[in-house]
Amino acid sequence: MTELSTAVPEKVEPPESGGPAGLRSIKRLMQATELDTRLLGMLGALAVIWIGFHIWSGGTFLTPRNLWNLSVQTAAVAIMATGMVLVIVSRNIDLSVGSMLAVVGMAMALFQAEILPDWIGFDHPLTWVLTLLVGLALGAIIGAFQGAIIAYVGVPSFIVTLGGLLVWRGVAWWMASGRTIAPMDSNFQLLGGGSEGTIGGGWSWIVGIAASAGIIALLINNRRQRRRFGFGLRPTWADTAIGVVGVGVVLGAIAYLNRYYLPERLAMRRFEEQGLAFPDGGANISLGLAYPVLIAIVVALVMTFVATRLTFGRYVFAIGGNPEAAELGGIKTRFNTVKTFALMGVLVAIAASVQIARLNAATSGIGQLSELYVIAAAVIGGTSLSGGIGTIPGAVLGALVMQSLQSGMVLVGVDAPLQDIAVGFVLVVAVAIDSYFRKRSST
Amino acid sequence: MTAETMPRTPLVEMRDIRVAFGGVHAVDGVSIDLYPGEVVALVGGNGAGKTTLIKTLSGAHKCDSGQIFVNGEPVSIDTPRDAKEYAIETIYQTLALAENIDAPGNMFLGRELKTRFRTLDDSAMESAARQVMGRLNPKFKNLKVPVASLSGGQRQSVAIARAVHFNAKILIMDEPTAALGPAETDQVNELVAQLKAEGIGIFLISHDIHDVFDLADRISVMSQGKLVGTVNKADVTKDEVLAMIIMGIPPGQATESDLEQLHD
């Protein structure tokens, strides 16, 4: 018996050293779950902002109605920020996205309001698709054109897109001599959200359940891949915890947003349209996810896939990390730059369609200053302007943080100049905190 | 050249290579060659043109004139991709690593393994990297962190692993041990001997003859863009090579007094 007891070595805990026990166990938890600390930090900051405004506004910020509006307002900037991440990661910048948005928006508005009706008539069911295709193609062409000047002529992206900022804004005015183009096609309008442009409560649940299934499938696939090559597995409890939290957040968000109901007047009209009597006690019709939000979510997922799973994304990061190494590795770095800017153009086109659909009109002034919000969202989201570092989910969160600040300040009635001061302040502070922690973690 | 190697076709022959930057002739009519299983040291002071010459072989620079033959066939190497097609792999002095990407990502940079859906197969790349690393630097285990946080020796292993994994026939090593400690230098030297035994031809570039003298079969000396000469290591002393490097004296012509001057 004595032999047995000596043969089994007792597990000796390493001597506890420094720091309160709570911090250490959090650290251990983070290591086991392999979660991105920066992303968690941003989620924490977002929680602080939300709760702060909720208290300050006397309990109106965290209502389903306000969060639903917030989600719609964030969509356009979030869509563009996902592309800006790749542009900045590859050591470039795109200052022209706001003006490009105006050109592409004007082009899509003119196409659906003044060109297509002559060919296929008003309110044709294909109008929105054709318009969207024209917009996407135009965005890709403008982006690729600027990218080609940057890559093959060698003009710095700052200059090329600064020129683009001026040129495209002028072109947008010149396209319709400054007129406002309205209204948009009735199907196209749905892309902007609004009370009609949502998928409804039922479909929102289906999206939520599909997303939950996706989270679980990803976790399982990850384990399978690691087992295939005999790498160490993340502890089962950690995977389970991530799965439970992830699914919980997704379904909780859907449940909460679904509590935003159609205003009674609109609900009544819907019942009338279907020839039904409006119930006496009123009816709760959930709006569910708005189309622009759904589009932003899909864009974020696709862009995450592009950035992390495709060679194109890998090359963007390699070029940002060490352009010479990328070149010597045999990567066609110039063509990659053209592709990056073309992709940015496509995303601008998607954002433009959301924007003009929401306004139900296009003017040459749309998208003004949005280049700055897009860049700020990417940077708040942890994208490093020196290149090589950045994530898509971070940029989306960055967009959400910025929009939350702005909406919150409007909600509590902060003066407009003060709003700008606050947003500018937060931008600088966020980057300062980020670079402080980055420096500390690298030593 | 020994009688044994004479009749064979050289693995690489670079003939009359010229590269000019503006009016400066960085490489001025240099011819060198390399046989299978041979280590040719390319030595010379700073600015002698060694790296520029070798970059025309690795595809990083185009040469203005001259010809390159691989296995006796004339080839044109315009990009790093072309060089890799001919199984020419290069370990650059700067290592050419993307700091923000992990070791497997760097090893396969530009030649990623893909799944059947055309996506990156990170697990397969990690697995291959672990295999190569098990041979080169078994102590190096944390492959999944960005290269920026690795030690000098580990970074060197990543650069070497990249060249070795793709079955190089011709290996170019530019100052491979310049940034390494003694233990790591020994490791690299062992590897050179091992690769040589496998029949790989190696160009070893160094500004310091002491680093490469023991490993080399032949030594080509460059000075101010020109080839001073190529000698069999067996036929010369370190001092004679030093005379070639420092004074540009062609092989066999150094006098006793020249050699004495070296040590003043």
Interface residues (C-beta under 8 A of the other chain):
Chain A: Q225 R226 R228 F229 F231 F305 T308 R309 L310 T311 R314 F317 A318 G320 G321 N322 E324 A325 A326 E327 L328 G329 G330 I331 G388 I389 S442
Chain B: S58 A60 T79 P80 R81 K84 T90 Y92 T94 L95 A96 L97 A98 E99 N100 I101 G105 N106 L109 G110 R111 E112 K114 R118 T119 L120 S123 A124 E126 S127 A148 S149
